[in-house]
């Protein structure tokens, strides 16, 4: 699955940090992310992210 950075920002828009993996999944689902993308997000390596940079680094490990 290929998701651009702009699409990912759209799916995750409005997150307040720190944020949990569950909140990331919920926000992506609310913003119309596909089931495939939600499954990818479930594989995030941490349970919580303190800032957008930390989440971005974790997302990069999934690509």
C-alpha positions in Angstrom: 0.0 0.0 0.0 1.3 3.4 -0.9 0.1 6.5 1.0 1.7 9.8 0.4 2.8 12.1 3.2 0.0 14.5 2.4 -2.6 11.7 2.5 -1.2 10.6 5.9 -1.4 14.1 7.2 -5.0 14.3 6.1 -5.9 11.0 7.8 -4.2 12.1 11.0 -5.3 15.7 11.0 -6.3 17.1 14.4 -4.3 14.8 16.7 -3.4 16.2 20.1 -0.1 15.0 21.6 0.8 12.9 23.4 -1.4 10.5 21.5 -1.9 6.8 21.9 -1.8 4.2 19.1 -5.6 3.7 19.6 -6.2 7.5 19.2 -4.1 7.4 16.0 -6.2 4.5 14.6 -9.5 6.2 15.7 -8.6 9.5 14.0 -7.5 7.8 10.8 -10.8 5.8 10.7 -12.8 9.0 11.3 -10.9 10.7 8.5 -11.7 7.9 6.0 -8.6 5.7 6.0 -8.9 2.4 4.3 -9.0 -0.9 6.2 -5.5 -1.7 4.7 -4.1 1.6 6.2 -5.7 0.9 9.5 -4.1 -2.5 9.6 -0.8 -0.9 8.9 -1.2 1.6 11.7 -2.0 -1.2 14.1 1.6 -2.3 13.6 3.0 0.9 15.0 5.9 0.0 17.3 4.9 2.1 20.3 1.8 2.5 22.4 2.2 6.3 22.7 3.8 9.2 20.8 4.8 12.4 22.5 5.0 14.6 19.4 4.4 14.6 15.6 8.1 13.9 14.9 8.0 10.7 17.0 4.9 9.5 15.2 6.5 10.3 11.8 9.6 8.3 12.7 7.4 5.4 13.7 5.4 5.6 10.5 8.6 5.6 8.5 9.5 2.2 10.0 6.3 0.7 8.6 7.0 1.7 4.9 
